Amino acid sequence: MLPITLTIAGSDSGGGAGIQADLKTFQELKTFGTSVLTAVTAQNTYGVQAVYALPEDFIVEQLQSIQSDFNVNALKMGMLFSASIIEAVSKQLENVQAPIIVDPVMIAKGGATLLQQEAVDAMITHLFPLATVLTPNIPEAEALTGMKIQTYDDVEQVAKKLLAMGPEVIVMKGGHFAPEQQAAIDHIFFKNGDKLTLSAPRVQTKDTHGTGCTYSAALTAFLAKGLPMKEALIEAKRFIHAAISHGLGIGHGHGPTNHFAYNTKAKVEVEIIE
């Protein structure tokens, strides 16, 4: 049976991130993508010009509609916009047994804050205890914990603090960490004490719009297909590296990644550092 995936996130009118990136990724990885829109944006490769949040009750109606008909195998969440939306969505997901991937979309590519503090607090209180995997980048991890990350020891301490908030797995994405290094290294920490480090060659490009959305969507799809967690993480790393490596050259700002590259280009060997 075709695996069913769900994304709960905002729309990106430029097509590189958000719901659009998630559905493209789900399609490429041969899962059936469903969606719940939380907000609509006026957005392009230059940035976000405007955001309109959908009414909370309509967001819940979308989610209830999916839940009443589809057996979702894995789901992910991106931009939830406000504390009230986060609380309402979390309540609907309390009894979900499928893996829940939380991409804490808090800071735009240009540095703009996308969530107010009360929404961040709501995410920590209501959403993180439900999360199977949390996938913050370095600025998001710092904002969530109030801790500064400059060394690997900092990465580990921040991850431990995030694990204490409820998620089973923390993926500390390496795109913002040690940019002088020739590799993009993701440090992954498990609640049971296991660790996994994944390294791929760093790609020098400005076309990185939607990388977080695309990575978490790929992880969602691989988990929906039944891959064990560590294998799903490795394949998701391969997917996003291919997407970044083979840019499309679209737009005049931070262009989108290539969601088609994983199935058409030579797959990178991700180095696994235990």
C-alpha positions in Angstrom: 0.0 0.0 0.0 1.2 3.5 -0.8 2.6 5.2 2.3 0.6 8.4 3.3 2.4 11.5 4.5 1.1 14.7 6.0 2.5 18.2 6.2 1.1 20.8 8.6 2.7 24.1 7.5 2.5 27.4 5.7 2.3 28.0 2.0 5.3 29.5 0.1 4.1 31.3 -2.9 7.6 31.0 -4.4 7.4 27.2 -4.2 10.8 26.6 -2.6 9.8 26.0 1.0 6.7 25.2 3.2 3.8 23.1 1.9 5.1 23.2 -1.6 8.5 21.9 -0.8 7.0 19.2 1.4 4.6 17.9 -1.2 7.3 17.9 -3.9 9.6 15.9 -1.6 6.8 13.5 -0.7 6.0 12.9 -4.4 9.7 12.3 -5.3 10.0 9.7 -2.6 6.8 7.9 -3.7 4.5 8.6 -0.8 1.0 10.1 -1.1 1.2 13.6 0.4 -1.7 15.3 2.2 -1.6 18.8 3.7 -3.0 21.1 6.3 -2.3 24.8 5.6 -1.7 27.0 8.6 -0.8 30.3 6.8 -0.4 31.8 3.4 2.6 33.9 2.6 3.6 36.4 -0.1 7.1 35.0 -0.6 9.9 34.7 -3.2 13.6 34.0 -3.2 14.2 37.5 -1.8 12.3 36.8 1.4 8.8 36.9 3.0 6.9 40.0 2.2 3.6 39.2 4.0 2.0 36.4 6.1 -1.7 35.7 6.6 -2.6 33.1 9.2 -5.6 31.0 8.5 -8.4 30.9 11.1 -7.6 28.4 13.9 -10.9 26.6 13.6 -10.4 26.1 9.9 -6.9 24.6 10.5 -8.4 22.2 12.9 -11.1 21.3 10.4 -8.5 20.5 7.8 -6.7 18.2 10.2 -9.8 16.5 11.3 -10.8 15.9 7.7 -7.5 14.2 7.0 -7.6 12.1 10.2 -11.1 10.9 9.6 -10.2 9.4 6.2 -6.5 8.7 5.8 -4.2 6.4 7.7 -1.2 8.7 7.9 2.1 6.8 8.2 4.2 9.8 9.2 3.7 13.6 9.5 5.7 16.7 9.8 5.1 20.2 11.1 6.6 23.4 9.9 5.4 27.0 10.5 2.5 27.0 12.9 2.5 30.8 13.3 0.9 31.4 16.7 0.5 30.0 20.2 -3.2 29.3 19.7 -2.6 27.4 16.5 0.1 25.4 18.1 -2.1 24.5 21.0 -5.1 23.5 18.8 -2.9 21.4 16.5 -1.2 19.7 19.4 -4.5 18.7 20.9 -5.6 17.0 17.7 -2.3 15.0 17.6 -2.3 13.7 21.2 -3.3 10.2 20.2 -1.4 9.9 17.0 0.8 6.8 16.8 2.7 7.7 13.6 6.1 9.4 13.8 5.8 13.2 14.2 8.6 15.3 12.8 8.8 18.9 14.1 10.8 21.4 12.1 10.7 24.4 14.4 10.4 27.1 11.7 11.3 30.2 13.7 13.8 32.3 11.8 13.6 33.1 8.1 16.6 32.8 5.7 17.1 36.6 6.0 17.1 36.5 9.8 13.5 37.7 10.4 11.8 36.2 13.4 8.7 34.2 12.3 7.4 33.2 15.8 6.6 35.4 18.8 7.9 34.3 22.2 4.5 33.1 23.4 4.3 30.8 20.3 7.8 29.5 21.1 6.7 28.8 24.6 3.6 27.0 23.3 5.7 24.9 21.0 7.9 23.7 23.9 5.0 23.1 26.2 2.5 21.4 23.9 4.3 20.2 20.8 7.7 18.9 21.8 6.3 16.2 24.1 4.6 14.7 21.0 7.6 14.9 18.7 9.4 11.9 17.5 12.1 14.0 15.9 13.0 17.7 16.3 15.1 19.2 13.5 16.4 22.6 14.5 19.2 24.5 12.8 21.7 26.3 15.0 19.9 29.7 15.3 16.7 27.9 16.2 18.3 25.6 18.8 19.9 28.7 20.4 16.5 30.5 20.4 14.8 27.5 21.9 17.2 27.0 24.8 18.7 30.5 25.3 22.2 29.0 25.0 24.9 30.0 22.6 26.5 27.4 20.3 30.1 27.8 19.3 31.7 24.4 19.9 30.7 20.8 19.6 30.3 20.6 23.4 27.8 23.4 23.1 25.9 21.4 20.5 25.7 18.4 22.8 24.6 20.4 25.8 21.9 22.2 23.8 20.7 18.8 22.3 20.5 17.4 25.9 18.3 20.3 26.9 16.1 19.9 23.9 15.7 16.1 24.6 14.6 17.0 28.1 11.7 18.9 26.5 10.2 15.7 25.1 11.4 14.7 21.6 12.9 11.2 21.2 15.6 12.4 18.6 17.3 15.7 18.1 18.8 16.5 14.7 21.2 19.4 15.1 21.6 20.5 11.5 25.0 21.6 10.5 24.4 24.2 7.8 25.0 27.1 10.1 27.7 25.4 12.2 31.4 26.0 11.5 30.9 27.3 8.0 34.7 27.3 7.4 34.6 23.5 7.5 34.6 21.7 4.2 31.8 19.4 5.4 28.2 20.0 6.5 27.9 17.9 9.6 24.7 17.0 11.3 24.9 15.8 15.0 22.0 13.6 16.0 21.2 12.7 19.6 18.8 10.0 20.8 16.9 10.0 24.1 18.4 6.5 24.8 21.9 8.0 24.7 22.8 6.9 21.2 24.5 9.4 18.9 24.9 9.6 15.1 27.0 12.0 13.1 26.4 12.4 9.4 28.8 14.3 7.2 28.5 15.4 3.5 30.7 17.8 1.5 29.6 21.4 2.0 28.2 23.0 -1.1 29.1 26.6 -1.8 25.8 28.0 -3.1 23.2 30.7 -2.4 20.4 28.4 -3.5 19.4 27.0 -0.1 15.9 28.2 0.3 13.7 25.6 1.8 16.5 23.3 3.0 15.0 22.7 6.4 11.5 22.0 5.1 12.9 19.6 2.4 15.1 17.7 4.9 12.4 17.2 7.4 9.9 16.2 4.6 12.4 13.6 3.3 12.8 12.2 6.8 9.0 12.0 7.1 8.7 10.2 3.8 11.4 7.6 4.6 9.9 6.9 8.0 6.4 6.6 6.4 7.9 3.9 4.1 9.0 1.9 7.1 12.8 2.6 7.2 14.4 2.3 10.7 15.2 5.7 12.2 18.9 5.7 11.6 18.6 4.6 8.0 15.8 7.2 7.4 18.1 9.9 8.8 21.0 8.8 6.5 18.7 8.8 3.4 17.2 12.2 4.3 20.8 13.6 4.5 21.5 12.1 1.0 18.2 13.7 -0.3 19.0 17.2 0.9 22.6 17.0 -0.2 21.5 16.1 -3.7 18.9 18.9 -3.6 21.5 21.5 -2.6 24.2 20.2 -5.0 22.2 20.3 -8.2 20.6 23.8 -8.0 17.9 24.9 -10.4 19.1 28.5 -10.8 15.6 29.9 -10.2 14.9 33.4 -8.8 17.3 36.2 -8.1 17.8 35.8 -4.3 18.2 32.6 -2.3 16.9 30.1 -4.9 15.2 26.8 -4.1 16.8 23.5 -3.8 16.3 20.8 -6.4 13.7 18.4 -5.2 14.1 16.2 -8.3 17.8 15.5 -7.8 17.7 12.5 -5.5 16.2 10.2 -8.1 18.1 11.5 -11.1 21.6 12.3 -9.9 24.4 10.2 -8.5 23.8 9.8 -4.8 26.5 11.2 -2.5 28.1 8.9 0.0 27.2 10.3 3.4 30.0 9.7 5.9 28.7 8.1 9.1 30.7 9.0 12.1 29.7 7.0 15.1 
